[in-house]
Amino acid sequence: MIVDTTSTVHLAVYDTFADWETGYATAWLARTGHPVRTVGPTAGRTVTTIGGLRIQPDLALDDLDPRDSAMLILTGADLWDAGDELAPFAAKAREFLAAGVPVAAICGATAGLAREGLLDGRKHTSAVSYYLAATGYRGGDGYVEADAVTDGDLITAGPTEPVAFAREVLGRLGAFEGGKLDAWYRLFHDSDPAAFEELNA
């Protein structure tokens, strides 16, 4: 079987990965024809999430080429605020954006992108504005008080907004047709029972 790698979404995984932040996005990407592969710091080394789940990455960060990907998703992790260990993932995000391939970052990953200078000149959001301000970045004028923000090829969200984050990711990749993205959001964000029928019509 030939796999279309350009439909594949890459999910960055590393120690202290915030389990809850990307579940909606990755589950529904997979269900709508976008295989999800995990990319870690090195090949073959298991990482452990905040919740204690162990994940063996599908490939190493150095082996990830933006040309083989539909999107790079960066999730929060304690390590984003504990030194430079995850800086290579922010550098990879720079490669993706330079190649015109979307990047989606939530929670602490937004701080990593801020340190990399990738939020300067782009609309973005995060947990709170002063969290990003503490990185010393120069993009404060572009901060938006919103659940999630899409600016071109960059999606950002705060840690309490996994559903809004997923909506932006799914929308950017065209996972749903017509009004089904809105129905999906109303079902999972607003618990609207009518949206279930719309989504599955």
N, C-alpha and C positions, 0 to 999 in steps of 0.2 A: 504494500500500500504506500502510495506517495503522499507525504504530508506537506500541506502548503504552509511553509514556515512563516510566511508573511501574515498569516492569520493568528499565529501563536502569540500569546501575551506572556511576558516574563515577570514573575513575582519575585522580588528580592527577599531573601530570608537570611537571618543572621541571629546570633544569640540575643535574647531579650526581645525578639520579634513580638509585636503586640497582636496576639491571635485574633481578636475580635474585629479588627479594623478593616479587614479586606474580605471577610467571608462572603458577604452578599455579592461583592463584585466578582470574585473568582468563581463562585458557584454558578452565577447566571451567565458569566462569560462562557464557561464550559458548556452550559445547557443551550447556548445560542450559537455554537459553532466556532468558538475561539478557545482552542486548547491552551491550558495554563501550564507553563513549566517553571520550576523554581530555580533560582540562581543564587548561589552562596559565595562566600569569600574564597573558598577553595573547593575543588572537586573531592568528593568522597568523605568530607568531614561533616558529621552530623551537627546541626545547630539545635539549640533548645530555646523554645519560646518562653514568654513570660508565664504562660500557663503550664509549663513543664512538658509540652509536646515536643517530640524529637522529630526533626525533618532532615532527610538526607537530600541535599540539593541535586537537581538534575544536571546542572553544569556549573562551572566556575565563572566568576565575574569576568575574568580575563578572556574567556572564550565566547563571551556574548557580543554579537555584532548587531548593531541596530538594523542592518539590512535584512536580518532574519527574524525581525520582531514587529508586531503591530503596536506594542506599547510596553513600557517599563513601569511597573507599580512598585513604589517604595512605601513601606509601612513604618509606623513608629517603632521605637525601641529605646530602652534606657541608654543604650550605647551611643545614641546620637548626641547626648549631652554629657558624655563621660570621656571625651577625648576624640582622637582622630581616626579611630579604628574603622569607622564606616565612611570616611571621606572618599575612598575609592568608588563607592556607590553614587555619591553626588557627582563625582567626575564622570562616571559612566552616563549619568543623566545629562550632563553637558554634551556628551557625544551624541546621544539620542536626539536632543533638541537641535543640535547643529545639523543633523541628518534629516530633520523634518519628521521624526518619529515621536509620537506623544509620550509624555511622562506624567504619571499621576502620583502625588505624594500626600500623605496624610500624617497628622500629628508631628512627632519629632523629626520625621523626614523633611518636613518643611524647613526646619531649622538647618538641617544639613544643606539643603538647596540654598538657603539664605547665605550661609557661610561660603558657598561656592560662587555666590554672586548671581545666581540664576533667577532670583526674584526681583532684582533691580530692573526697573523698567517694565515689569509685568504686573497685572492685577493678580492678587493672591489673597489667601486667608490662612489661618492656622488656629491654634488654641485661643490665643489672645495676642493683641498687637505687641505688648511689652515682652512677650516670650521671644518673638523674633527680634525685637529691638535689642535684646541682650546679646545677640550674636554680633552686633556692630555693623549689620548690613546697611546698605544705602537705599533700600527699596521701600521704606516706611510709607511714602506717599501713595504707594500702590496697594496698601493694605485695605481689604474690604471686610466689613462686619457681615459675614454671610456664612451659611452652613458649608457651602462648597463653591469654588470659583473656577471657571474655565477661562483661560486667556490663551487663545491660539492652541498650541500643542501642550500647554501646561495646565494640569488640574491640581488644585490644592484643597485641603479640608482639615478641620480640626478633629481631635480624637473622639469626640462624642457624636460624630456625624457619619457613621459607616454607610447608612442608607443613602444620604445625599451624595456622598462620595461615589458610591456605586452607580447612582443615577447619572452622574457626569461621565463616568467611565463607560457605562453601557451606551449612553447617548453618543459619545465621541466615536465609538466603534460601530455604531449603527446596529446594535444588537436586536433592537425591536423596530417594527414597522408601524407607521401610522401613529395612533394614539396609545399604543401599548406601553410605551415607556412611561407615560403619565399614569396609566393604570397600574403598572408595576410599582411606581412610587407611592401612589395612594394606598395600595394594598399593604406594603411593608412599612411605610412611614405613618400613615393615618389609620391603619386597620379598617379601611373602607371595604366592607364585604362585597359591594357591587363591583369593585375593581377586579375581584377574582374572576368573575364571569367575563369581563372585558379582556382580561389578560389571556384567558384560555379560549376565547371565541375563535 
